[in-house]
């Protein structure tokens, strides 16, 4: 995703690298808690294009392995609780929509 390594679980983007940051998908409750820490924010891969269920870890958290690992575990737990994505049927070449 975005040309960087990412983790997918049951078809859902869970976490990944983006430039010099780590993005995590968190539950609403965990997201609110995460965002109270200085320097953390909602993930925005392009200006004005936020991904509301994702946050980005940067700064101190990137060097705090235990803390980052704990947030990654929360991300994985949350995504595992979601219903698996189903694949959309392939489109026929040249077909109309």
HELIX and SHEET records of a PDB file:
HELIX    1   1 UNK A   28  UNK A   34  1                                   7    
HELIX    2   2 UNK A   59  UNK A   63  5                                   5    
HELIX    3   3 UNK A   65  UNK A   80  1                                  16    
SHEET    1   A 5 UNK A   6  UNK A   9  0                                        
SHEET    2   A 5 UNK A  12  UNK A  18 -1                                        
SHEET    3   A 5 UNK A  21  UNK A  25 -1                                        
SHEET    4   A 5 UNK A  49  UNK A  57 -1                                        
SHEET    5   A 5 UNK A  41  UNK A  46 -1                                        
END                                                                             
